[in-house]
Amino acid sequence: MTLNISEQEFQQLAQYIHSHYGIHLKDEKKTLLVGRLQQVLHKLGMTNFSEYYYYLVTDRTGNAAKSLINHISTNHTFYMREADHFFFMRDHCLPQISPQHSNRDVRIWCAGCSSGEEAYTLAMILEDFYGTQTPSWDKKLLATDISTQALEKAVTGIYSTDSIESLPALWRSKYLRKLADQQYEILPRIKDEILFRRFNLMAPSLPFKKKFHIIFCRNVMIYFDNHTKDRLIQQFYEATEPGGYLFLGHSESIDRNLFGFKYVQPSIYRKV
């Protein structure tokens, strides 16, 4: 049985989701919200969204909120998505960053990493670029997401044959091993390059002690309103090393008059 949601119930949930996760749900998203949550309500034995909202705001375990974000977040990604970004990082960012650091460290943040494809691609690029020098470099690749469901898949590092087809053949042979049932697993040395953590980008401040040389946050802010976007871009700016890079999705951009990032090319910015 399909549940109905009243305007008041939708606004209550939309306001909760916006204040906690930054996601801006417009009126046309009512059907989407109901479709993603009605099975949750059925499992909980609830018959309306007012009952669910009360459960959400009174739950002290955190399980209700985790379940909510797992169901409403869009974890759509794939290997080599917007591939020109990866080539730009390999051909321009790393060659520019590496000679400047006598302490031989490079720090990258993959924000909104979803099920791990982007983070693993970045780790493969690092492995290729530093090659035999890898042991002498302190490479830190942080990958964060709000969805525990997406992170579980990312940590597992197992993908179907179809989903890895877009990876270069050399990477498939060097960095993955074949399993049964048309599955492939990322090799341990690539997995070990990445620290996967749950993190909400709506946190009032970023908890990182050191700044990043490269930040990827692609196709995440399309779900945020302008105020939330501006606040997050400012936090990214403060978390980026001078000369470091910010990568956004191809459909995203920032107001260059408001922030200190210099436009490099569409969806790529550099802190000057």
Secondary structure, 3 states (H helix, E strand, C coil): CCCCCCHHHHHHHHHHHHHHHCECCCHHHHHHHHHHHHHHHHHHCCCCHHHHHHHHHHCCCCHHHHHHHHHHCCCCCCCCCCCHHHHHHHHHHHHHHHHHCCCCEEEEEEECCCCCHHHHHHHHHHHHHHHHHHHHCEEEEEEEECCHHHHHHHHHCEEECHHHCCCCHHHHHHHEEECCCCEEEECHHHHCCEEEEECCCCCCCCCCCCCEEEEECCCCHHHECHHHHHHHHHHHHHCEEEEEEEECCCCCCCCCCCCCEEEEECCEEEEC
